[in-house]
Amino acid sequence: MQSRWRQTRKSETARLFFLVSGENPTLPFAEIKAILEAEGYEYEVLSKLAQVLILKSDQRCIGSVARRASLTRACGRLIAHCKASAREILNVIKNTQISSYISPNESFCVRIKRVRGSSPELDRLALERKIGKVILRSAEKVRVDLKRPKKTFLGVLSDGKFVFGLKEAEIRGGDFKRRGLPKTIYSHSAAMPPKLARCMINLARAKAGDIILDPFCGTGSLLVEANLIGCRVVGLDVKHRMIEGSTVNLSAYNVVAEGLIVADARKPPISPDRIDRVVTDPPYGISTTTLGMKTSDLFKKFLMAIRDPLKDDGYICLAAPKSINVNRIAEELDFKHEESHFIYVHRRLTREIAVFKMP
């Protein structure tokens, strides 16, 4: 499997690995690729396993993914990739120039993660110890430190394979959880979870300085996440109380919007060619209003209206119920469908996260 992206930034490339969340089968991989495209990094996908992506790219892209991603757990330089056999794993690592990954007098630890019960015959702790012994013999004057190591070597067992690398970044979900559980901030039952909101901002290929519009901004979750990666934000909502709630929420995270406006998304009060990206979760549930329209008609009217303010190279990332076939609606209006991902919510709702580009 191979996938490529070519852009202007050039540098020596390295083989990199990304351990991603298992919350959705496709979104985490798509988010990484979208971040690289937004930040202008070239990449080539070398392999994809359950919750593991291996690619070739500028090593600096690790910082961008660590700063922006919501569905990646850890990433770093790839050292080895082989069949999940203890003998093969140890042989491959013995034949690797481990000393190029760790300096004399540095401390290290080895951690092994198992994805979805892969390779149950392998004892993780025993494998950690054996790999640690190989590193001790292969590198000069290094030592094991299980509590505060200078370097962490991470191995992942997935789909009968073993992926081994030097971990350079770890992304913890605590900040997203804290933003998702406000105690004194305005909330609503239909509010977009921060983790998914950030993922959608990334799928829209947003970058720092872009103007992001959410024409159904509700409580402002998408606007907060866009601003936290450096975007300028504009929010519309037909309900005055939602704009008041968004104002409170954005203020709590020190977000200063370019505008928060009580307005109908079918008639956005925005000048032509002003918006870089549109990211939104239009109403379609029983706890939200569809302005007295069928959900499919609301989406069509909104997409028709958004063409004028969106720049020619703009992207739209939106959430929609799978049942309305939003791809058909958008393509009838000449938007180019880039990708879709599906999230099962409950028996009556599967949510589609769709990305479109201006024709």
C-alpha positions as CSV (number, residue, x, y, z in Angstrom):
1,M,0.0,0.0,0.0
2,Q,1.4,3.4,-0.9
3,S,0.1,7.0,-0.7
4,R,2.0,10.1,-1.5
5,W,1.8,13.9,-0.9
6,R,4.1,16.3,-2.6
7,Q,4.6,19.9,-1.5
8,T,7.3,22.6,-1.3
9,R,9.0,21.7,2.0
10,K,12.1,19.5,1.3
11,S,14.4,17.8,3.8
12,E,16.1,14.5,4.4
13,T,13.4,11.9,5.2
14,A,13.2,9.2,7.8
15,R,11.0,6.2,8.4
16,L,8.5,7.1,11.1
17,F,5.8,5.2,13.0
18,F,2.6,6.4,14.5
19,L,0.6,4.5,17.1
20,V,-3.0,5.6,16.9
21,S,-6.2,5.3,18.8
22,G,-8.5,2.4,18.2
23,E,-11.7,4.5,18.5
24,N,-12.3,4.4,14.8
25,P,-10.9,2.3,12.0
26,T,-10.1,5.1,9.6
27,L,-10.2,8.5,11.2
28,P,-6.8,8.4,13.0
29,F,-4.9,7.5,9.8
30,A,-6.7,10.2,7.8
31,E,-6.0,12.8,10.5
32,I,-2.3,12.2,10.3
33,K,-2.2,12.5,6.6
34,A,-4.4,15.6,6.7
35,I,-2.0,17.2,9.2
36,L,1.0,16.5,7.0
37,E,-0.8,18.0,4.0
38,A,-1.8,21.1,6.0
39,E,1.7,21.7,7.2
40,G,3.3,21.1,3.8
41,Y,5.2,17.9,4.5
42,E,6.0,15.3,1.8
43,Y,5.1,11.8,2.8
44,E,4.9,8.2,1.5
45,V,2.9,5.6,3.3
46,L,5.0,2.4,3.7
47,S,2.6,0.2,5.7
48,K,-0.6,0.3,7.7
49,L,-1.5,-2.2,10.5
50,A,-4.2,-2.1,13.1
51,Q,-3.6,1.1,15.0
52,V,-0.1,1.6,13.4
53,L,0.9,3.7,10.5
54,I,4.5,3.6,9.0
55,L,5.5,6.3,6.6
56,K,8.5,8.1,5.2
57,S,8.6,11.8,5.8
58,D,10.6,14.8,7.2
59,Q,11.3,13.9,10.8
60,R,10.1,17.3,11.9
61,C,6.5,16.4,11.1
62,I,6.5,14.5,14.4
63,G,6.2,17.8,16.2
64,S,3.3,18.9,14.0
65,V,1.4,15.7,14.6
66,A,2.1,15.8,18.4
67,R,0.9,19.4,18.6
68,R,-2.3,18.9,16.5
69,A,-3.5,15.3,16.5
70,S,-6.4,14.1,18.7
71,L,-6.3,10.4,17.7
72,T,-2.6,9.6,17.8
73,R,-1.1,8.2,20.9
74,A,2.7,8.0,20.2
75,C,5.1,8.5,17.3
76,G,8.8,8.4,16.6
77,R,11.6,7.1,14.4
78,L,11.1,3.5,13.1
79,I,14.0,1.2,13.9
80,A,12.7,-2.2,12.8
81,H,9.6,-3.8,11.3
82,C,9.3,-7.6,11.1
83,K,7.2,-10.7,11.8
84,A,6.1,-11.1,15.4
85,S,8.4,-13.9,16.3
86,A,10.7,-13.6,19.3
87,R,13.7,-15.0,17.4
88,E,13.2,-12.7,14.4
89,I,12.6,-9.7,16.6
90,L,15.8,-10.1,18.5
91,N,17.8,-10.9,15.4
92,V,16.6,-7.8,13.6
93,I,17.4,-5.6,16.6
94,K,20.8,-7.1,17.0
95,N,21.6,-6.2,13.4
96,T,20.4,-2.6,13.9
97,Q,22.8,0.2,14.7
98,I,21.2,0.9,18.0
99,S,24.1,3.2,19.0
100,S,22.7,5.7,16.4
101,Y,19.6,6.1,18.5
102,I,21.1,6.4,22.0
103,S,24.2,8.2,23.2
104,P,26.8,7.0,25.8
105,N,25.6,7.5,29.4
106,E,22.0,7.9,28.4
107,S,19.3,5.9,30.2
108,F,16.5,4.0,28.4
109,C,13.6,1.7,28.8
110,V,11.8,-0.7,26.5
111,R,8.0,-0.8,26.4
112,I,5.9,-3.2,24.4
113,K,2.2,-2.6,23.5
114,R,-0.1,-5.3,22.2
115,V,-2.9,-4.1,19.8
116,R,-6.2,-6.1,19.8
117,G,-4.7,-9.2,21.3
118,S,-2.1,-9.6,18.5
119,S,0.5,-12.4,19.0
120,P,-0.8,-13.7,22.3
121,E,2.0,-16.3,22.4
122,L,4.6,-13.6,23.1
123,D,5.2,-12.5,26.7
124,R,5.5,-8.7,26.6
125,L,7.5,-8.3,29.8
126,A,9.9,-11.1,28.8
127,L,10.3,-9.5,25.4
128,E,11.0,-6.1,27.0
129,R,13.8,-7.6,29.1
130,K,15.4,-9.4,26.2
131,I,15.4,-6.4,23.9
132,G,16.8,-4.3,26.8
133,K,19.7,-6.8,27.1
134,V,20.4,-6.4,23.4
135,I,20.5,-2.6,23.7
136,L,22.8,-2.8,26.7
137,R,25.2,-5.0,24.7
138,S,24.9,-2.9,21.5
139,A,25.3,0.6,22.9
140,E,28.1,2.1,24.9
141,K,27.7,2.9,28.6
142,V,23.9,3.1,28.6
143,R,21.7,2.0,31.5
144,V,18.2,1.0,32.1
145,D,15.8,3.4,34.0
146,L,12.2,2.3,34.1
147,K,11.0,5.4,35.9
148,R,12.6,8.4,34.2
149,P,14.4,7.2,31.1
150,K,16.1,9.6,28.7
151,K,15.0,7.5,25.8
152,T,12.0,5.1,25.4
153,F,12.1,2.3,22.8
154,L,8.6,1.3,21.9
155,G,7.5,-1.9,20.3
156,V,4.0,-2.6,19.0
157,L,2.5,-6.0,18.3
158,S,-0.1,-5.7,15.6
159,D,-1.6,-7.9,13.0
160,G,1.1,-10.6,13.5
161,K,3.8,-8.0,13.0
162,F,6.3,-6.2,15.3
163,V,7.0,-2.5,14.9
164,F,9.9,-1.1,16.9
165,G,11.1,2.5,17.2
166,L,12.4,5.3,19.3
167,K,9.4,7.1,20.8
168,E,9.8,10.9,20.3
169,A,6.3,12.1,21.2
170,E,3.4,10.9,23.3
171,I,0.0,12.5,23.0
172,R,-2.2,12.3,26.0
173,G,-6.0,12.8,25.9
174,G,-6.3,14.6,29.2
175,D,-6.7,18.1,27.7
176,F,-9.5,17.0,25.4
177,K,-11.3,15.3,28.3
178,R,-11.0,18.4,30.5
179,R,-12.4,20.6,27.7
180,G,-15.2,18.1,27.3
181,L,-16.3,18.2,30.9
182,P,-16.8,21.9,31.8
183,K,-18.4,22.5,35.2
184,T,-19.1,26.2,34.8
185,I,-19.1,26.6,31.1
186,Y,-22.2,26.6,28.8
187,S,-23.0,23.1,27.4
188,H,-25.6,21.4,25.3
189,S,-26.5,17.8,24.7
190,A,-25.6,18.0,21.0
191,A,-22.2,19.6,21.6
192,M,-19.4,18.2,19.5
193,P,-16.8,16.3,21.7
194,P,-13.4,18.2,21.7
195,K,-11.5,15.2,20.4
196,L,-13.7,14.8,17.4
197,A,-13.9,18.6,16.9
198,R,-10.1,18.7,16.7
199,C,-10.0,15.8,14.3
200,M,-12.5,17.6,12.0
201,I,-10.4,20.7,12.0
202,N,-7.4,18.7,11.0
203,L,-9.3,16.8,8.3
204,A,-10.1,20.3,6.8
205,R,-6.4,20.8,6.3
206,A,-6.5,23.9,8.4
207,K,-3.3,25.7,9.3
208,A,-2.3,28.6,11.6
209,G,-3.6,31.9,10.3
210,D,-6.5,30.4,8.3
211,I,-10.0,31.8,8.8
212,I,-12.3,29.0,10.0
213,L,-16.1,29.3,9.8
214,D,-18.6,27.2,11.7
215,P,-22.0,28.3,10.4
216,F,-23.8,26.2,13.1
217,C,-21.4,26.9,15.9
218,G,-23.6,25.9,18.8
219,T,-21.5,25.9,22.0
220,G,-18.3,26.7,20.1
221,S,-16.4,23.4,20.4
222,L,-15.1,23.5,16.9
223,L,-14.1,27.1,17.2
224,V,-12.1,26.4,20.4
225,E,-10.2,23.6,18.8
226,A,-9.4,25.6,15.6
227,N,-8.1,28.5,17.6
228,L,-5.9,26.3,19.8
229,I,-3.9,25.3,16.7
230,G,-3.6,29.0,15.6
231,C,-6.6,29.5,13.3
232,R,-8.8,32.6,13.3
233,V,-12.4,31.7,13.9
234,V,-15.9,32.9,12.9
235,G,-19.1,31.4,14.3
236,L,-22.7,31.8,13.2
237,D,-25.8,30.4,14.8
238,V,-29.5,31.1,14.3
239,K,-30.1,31.0,18.1
240,H,-29.1,34.0,20.2
241,R,-28.6,31.8,23.3
242,M,-26.1,29.6,21.4
243,I,-24.0,32.6,20.4
244,E,-24.1,33.8,24.1
245,G,-23.0,30.3,25.1
246,S,-20.2,30.2,22.5
247,T,-19.0,33.6,23.8
248,V,-18.8,32.2,27.3
249,N,-17.0,29.1,26.2
250,L,-14.5,30.9,24.0
251,S,-13.7,33.3,26.7
252,A,-12.9,30.5,29.1
253,Y,-10.2,29.3,26.8
254,N,-9.0,32.8,25.9
255,V,-10.2,32.5,22.4
256,V,-11.0,35.8,20.7
257,A,-13.2,35.2,17.6
258,E,-13.1,37.3,14.5
259,G,-16.9,37.3,14.9
260,L,-19.7,35.5,16.7
261,I,-22.9,36.4,14.9
262,V,-26.6,35.5,15.2
263,A,-27.3,34.5,11.6
264,D,-28.9,31.9,9.4
265,A,-26.4,29.6,7.8
266,R,-28.5,29.7,4.6
267,K,-27.7,33.4,4.3
268,P,-24.2,33.9,5.8
269,P,-23.4,37.6,6.2
270,I,-19.8,37.2,5.0
271,S,-18.0,38.8,2.0
272,P,-17.0,36.6,-0.9
273,D,-13.7,34.7,-0.8
274,R,-13.1,35.4,2.9
275,I,-13.2,31.9,4.4
276,D,-10.3,29.4,4.2
277,R,-12.1,26.4,5.7
278,V,-15.6,25.5,6.8
279,V,-15.9,23.0,9.6
280,T,-19.3,22.3,11.1
281,D,-21.8,20.0,12.7
282,P,-25.2,21.1,11.3
283,P,-28.3,20.2,13.4
284,Y,-30.0,16.8,12.7
285,G,-30.8,15.3,16.1
286,I,-34.0,15.4,18.2
287,S,-32.4,17.9,20.6
288,T,-31.6,20.4,17.8
289,T,-33.5,22.6,15.4
290,T,-33.4,22.2,11.6
291,L,-35.1,25.5,11.0
292,G,-38.3,23.8,10.2
293,M,-36.8,22.0,7.2
294,K,-36.0,18.4,6.3
295,T,-32.4,17.7,7.3
296,S,-31.3,17.0,3.7
297,D,-32.8,20.3,2.5
298,L,-31.0,22.2,5.3
299,F,-27.7,20.7,4.2
300,K,-28.4,21.5,0.6
301,K,-29.3,25.2,1.4
302,F,-26.3,25.6,3.6
303,L,-23.9,24.1,1.0
304,M,-25.3,26.4,-1.7
305,A,-24.9,29.4,0.5
306,I,-21.3,28.7,1.6
307,R,-19.9,28.6,-1.9
308,D,-19.6,32.4,-2.2
309,P,-17.6,33.1,1.0
310,L,-15.4,30.0,0.7
311,K,-12.1,30.6,-1.2
312,D,-11.5,28.6,-4.4
313,D,-9.0,26.3,-2.7
314,G,-11.1,25.9,0.4
315,Y,-12.2,22.7,2.2
316,I,-15.4,21.8,4.0
317,C,-15.4,19.2,6.8
318,L,-18.9,18.4,8.1
319,A,-20.7,15.9,10.2
320,A,-24.0,14.4,8.9
321,P,-26.3,11.5,9.5
322,K,-25.3,8.7,7.0
323,S,-28.9,8.3,6.0
324,I,-29.1,11.6,4.1
325,N,-26.2,10.7,1.7
326,V,-24.5,14.1,2.0
327,N,-22.0,13.1,-0.7
328,R,-24.7,13.1,-3.3
329,I,-26.0,16.5,-2.1
330,A,-22.6,18.1,-2.2
331,E,-21.6,16.5,-5.6
332,E,-24.8,17.8,-7.1
333,L,-23.5,21.3,-6.2
334,D,-20.1,20.5,-7.8
335,F,-18.1,20.1,-4.6
336,K,-15.4,17.5,-4.9
337,H,-15.7,14.6,-2.4
338,E,-12.3,13.9,-0.8
339,E,-13.1,11.3,1.9
340,S,-15.7,10.1,4.4
341,H,-15.5,8.3,7.7
342,F,-18.3,6.7,9.7
343,I,-19.0,6.7,13.5
344,Y,-21.7,4.5,14.9
345,V,-23.6,6.5,17.6
346,H,-26.6,4.4,18.3
347,R,-29.2,2.2,16.5
348,R,-30.8,5.2,14.8
349,L,-27.7,7.2,14.0
350,T,-24.4,6.6,12.2
351,R,-22.5,9.8,11.8
352,E,-20.6,10.5,8.6
353,I,-17.6,12.8,8.7
354,A,-17.2,14.0,5.2
355,V,-14.6,16.2,3.6
356,F,-15.2,18.3,0.4
357,K,-13.2,20.7,-1.6
358,M,-14.2,23.6,-3.8
359,P,-14.3,22.6,-7.5
